[in-house]
Amino acid sequence: DGEVHINELKNGNTEMFWNPSSEVRRQRLKRHIVLFEEQTDFESERLWQHVTSAINKGDQHKATQEKFVLEEEQRNAARERRESGTEWKPLLFQHDAGTNEWRYKYEDLRPWDPLNDIAQFEKDGILQTMERHLSTRMSNHKATCINNQITRHKRSAKDCRRRKTSDQPSNHSQNTESSCSTPESVQELSDDDGKYLGFESLCAQCGREMNHLKEIHSAVLSLQKAQQDIHR
């Protein structure tokens, strides 16, 4: 998003090649990175920090030396694994025998949905997408669970009424029915109505979705902190 010039060494002339407008700068993607102090030893920014520093200082000789040190360490490590028969198992990549390529294990090939997808972020090396309607889907699923339990409760109540009615004279049917029937206004159930009606706890998927939402919230807070640090 900066200016690019072409320098003619023969005549010393300088020509503007690219000068992005303010509109172009506003459209650039926001860059989210893991904080340097939270990176592991083999993450690129930490691993190549000395090479990067030398390049920024314009010291190509130092940059070449630092690069050689890194590559030599990698060669020695590979040699030691080969001699000891240790297999290298990547954490985030797997080998595709069909194409003979290494592929990221958690790649997301789903098209980006601008109406539902908010942001994409990485947590512990795993790419994740924050979705706008996750909480809505959770609510819908929770409502489905409650409705299914209401249906089972009403069915058992109907069976109860049928048994009571067959066992008692007709003038007692009204009392026996009230002793085991479910409330009529089932449409007005709240989140706590499962406890009120004595329902079993909601399904395991609801719990997993809730835990997932908490993890996303924690990741968003971490991203916001990283952005603030970057701005400072």
N, C-alpha and C positions, 0 to 999 in steps of 0.2 A: 504493500500500500504506500510505497514511497517512490520518489523520482528515480528514473533510470536514465543514465547518459551513455552515449557512445563517444569514446575518446579516440580520435584518429592520431596514431603515434607518428605517422609520416609528416603531417603538417601541423599537429598540435591543436586542431579544431575539435570542439566539443559540440555534440548535437543531442538535443532532447529526444529520447526514444519513448519514454513513458512518463506521463504526469497524471496520476489518478485524481479525479475530481473528489469533492467532499461527499458526493452521493455514492461514489464507489467505496470510499473509506467507511461510510456508514453501513454498507451492505456486507462488509467483511464478517466472516464467522468468528464468534467468540472462542478463544482458545482456553481450554481448561487443562491444567497439568497437575500432576501429583506434586505436593510440596517437596522440595529437595531433601529436607531432613527426614521425610517419610519414605524416600525411595530406597530400594535395596541396592546392593553393590553392583548388580548386573544390569540395572536400568540405564538407558542410554545417557541421560543427562549427567548422572553421577559417574558412570564408567568412563565417559569421554571428556570429563571436566577439564583435565589438564591440556588435552589436545585443543579443546574449544578456547581455553584461555590464551594459549599460544597463538592461535589463529587471530583472535580478536586484537592481540597486541602486534600482529603483523610479523611474528617470529616464525617463519616457515620451517627453519631448521629445528627449533624446539618442538614444533608441532609434529614434524616427521619422527623425531626421536621418541616422543611420547606414544605415537601411534605404533612404532616398532615394539616398544615395551609391552603394550597391550596384546599385540598379535603374537609375540613370542610367548607370553604367559598362556594364551589360548592354545598354542601349538604344544607346549609342555604338558598342559592339562589333558589334552587329547591323547598325547603319547602315553601318559601314565594310565589313563583309562584303558587304552588298548592293551598295554602290557599286563594290567591286572584283570582284564576281562570284564571290566565294569561297563554296563550299558548306560548310555546317556538317555535320560527320560525327560523331555521337555515338559514344563508345567502347563503351558498355554497353547502348544502346537502339536499336531499329529501328522504323521506321514501318510499321504494318499498314494497307495501303490499303483493305482490306475494311471494317474498323471505324473507320478514320481515328483510330487511337490509337497511342501510343508504347508498345512492350512491351520488357521487359527481355530481353536476348538469351539469358541463361543461366538463365531461370526453371526451377525444378524442380517439376513438377506431380505427381510421384509421391507417393502417400500415405505418410505417415510410418510406418515400421515400428519399433515400440518394441523388438522382439526383436533387430533387426539394426542399426538406426541409432543411433549414439552421440551425435553432435553435428553441427550445421550451422554452417559458418563461411564467411567471405568472405576470399578471397585475391586481391589485385590487382583488386578489383571483381567477381570471379567467385564465385558462390555454389557451395559444395561441401559434400558430406555425407560425414562419416566413418562407415564401416560396420564393424560388429563382426567380420564373417566374411570380410573382404577377404583376410586372410592364408590362411584356410582354402580359399577359392576358388583362390588362387594355388597352394597345395600340391596341390589336386586337379588343376588344369590341368597342373602340372609332372609329376605322376604319370602323367597321360594321355600327355604327350609322351614320357616315358621308356618307357611300355608300348608305344606305337606304334613306337618305335625298336627295342625288344626284339623285337617281332613281325617287323619287317623283317630284323633280324639273324638270327633263327631261320629265317626263310624262305630267306635267302641261305645259311645253313649247311646247310639241308636240300637245296638245289640243289647245294651243294658235295659233300655226301655222295653224292647221286645220280650226279653226274658221276664221282666217284672210284670208286664201286662198279661203274659200267659199264665203267671203264677197267682195273680191276685184278681179279685172280682173287679168289675168295671168301675164301681164307685170309689175304689181306692187307687185307680190308675193315675190320677192326677198327682197324688202325693208321692207315689213311687217314682213317677217320671221326674219330678223335681229333685229327687234325691241323687240322680246320676246324670242329669243332662248338662250340656255345656252352655255357657252364656250365649245369648243370641247375637250381640253386637261384636262379632268377630272381626268385622272390617275395621274397627277402631283400635286394633292392637298396636301397642308401642313396643319399643325395643326390650322392655322388661316384662312383656306379657308372657314370654316363655316361662319365666319364674312364677308368674301369677297363675298360669294354667297348669303348672307342674310339669312342663315339657322337659324332655331331656336336653342337654346342652347342644348347641349348634354343631354342625358337621366339622370335620377336621379341616376342610378346605377353607372355611371362614377363618379359622385360627391361623392357617398358613398365610392367607391373604393379609390378615391384620399384621402379622410379623413382617411380611414383605413390605407393607406400607411404612412400618416403623423404620426399617432399614433404609428405604428410599428417603424418608424424612431426614435421617441422620446423615446420609450421603449429601443431600442438598445443603444442609448446614455446613458440612465440610467444604463443599464447593464455594459457598458464599464467603467463608472465612478465607479460602485461598484467593478469591477475587479481591477481597479487601487487602490482603497482604501484597498482591501484585500491584494494585493501585498505589499503595504506600511506597 
